């Protein structure tokens, strides 16, 4: 959430698209940002549980990871987390 607030307050994006698989949590984050956006009217804020909302993005920031299973090494955790990147990159590439 801190990175979204920073992007908003520095006025460096026309749109911020939030994505989270937990819809209620996502709605709260979106409402918080929209409240702050009243002072930064040049940025629109959207939220979705669908990663396709990132299509055509210039920048995608991933701030979440899979949960670590007890006994799992950090290397295995990172490798599992990185599995989402190829399809996320395909969604956001410019044609």
C-alpha positions in Angstrom: 0.0 0.0 0.0 2.9 2.4 0.7 4.2 2.2 -2.8 0.7 3.0 -4.2 0.4 6.0 -1.9 3.9 7.2 -2.9 3.1 6.9 -6.6 -0.1 8.8 -6.0 1.4 11.6 -4.0 4.4 12.1 -6.3 1.9 12.3 -9.3 4.0 10.0 -11.4 1.1 7.9 -12.9 -2.1 8.6 -14.7 -3.7 5.4 -13.4 -3.0 3.0 -10.5 -4.6 -0.4 -10.9 -4.6 -2.5 -7.7 -5.0 -6.3 -7.9 -5.6 -8.7 -5.0 -7.3 -12.1 -4.8 -9.0 -11.0 -1.6 -11.8 -8.7 -2.8 -12.8 -7.2 0.5 -9.2 -6.3 1.4 -8.8 -4.9 -2.2 -11.9 -2.7 -1.8 -10.6 -1.2 1.4 -7.2 -0.4 -0.2 -9.0 1.2 -3.2 -11.3 3.3 -1.1 -8.3 4.6 1.0 -6.4 5.6 -2.1 -9.5 7.2 -3.7 -10.0 9.2 -0.6 -6.4 10.5 -0.9 -6.8 11.0 -4.6 -9.2 13.8 -4.0 -6.1 16.0 -3.6 -4.5 14.5 -6.7 -7.2 14.6 -9.4 -4.9 13.6 -12.3 -4.6 10.0 -11.2 -7.5 7.4 -11.5 -7.6 4.4 -9.3 -9.1 1.1 -10.2 -9.2 -2.3 -8.5 -9.8 -5.8 -9.7 -9.4 -9.4 -8.7 -8.4 -10.1 -12.3 -4.8 -9.7 -13.3 -5.8 -8.8 -16.8 -6.4 -5.3 -15.5 -2.7 -4.9 -15.8 -2.8 -5.2 -19.6 -0.6 -2.6 -21.3 0.9 -1.4 -18.0 4.2 0.6 -18.1 5.0 -0.6 -14.6 3.9 -3.5 -12.5 4.9 -3.8 -8.9 4.5 -7.1 -7.2 4.4 -6.7 -3.4 3.0 -10.1 -2.4 4.4 -13.6 -2.3 3.2 -17.1 -1.6 3.1 -18.2 2.0 6.1 -20.2 3.3 5.2 -23.7 4.2 6.8 -24.8 7.5 10.1 -26.5 6.7 10.3 -25.0 3.2 13.5 -23.3 2.2 13.6 -19.7 1.1 15.0 -20.7 -2.2 12.0 -22.9 -2.9 9.7 -20.1 -1.8 11.3 -17.6 -4.2 11.2 -20.1 -7.1 7.5 -20.7 -6.5 6.7 -17.0 -6.3 8.6 -16.3 -9.6 6.3 -18.7 -11.5 3.7 -15.8 -11.7 6.1 -13.5 -13.5 6.1 -14.9 -17.0 2.3 -14.6 -17.5 2.2 -11.3 -15.8 4.9 -10.0 -18.2 2.9 -11.3 -21.1 -0.2 -9.4 -20.0 1.7 -6.1 -19.6 3.9 -6.2 -22.7 3.4 -3.4 -25.3 2.7 -4.5 -28.8 
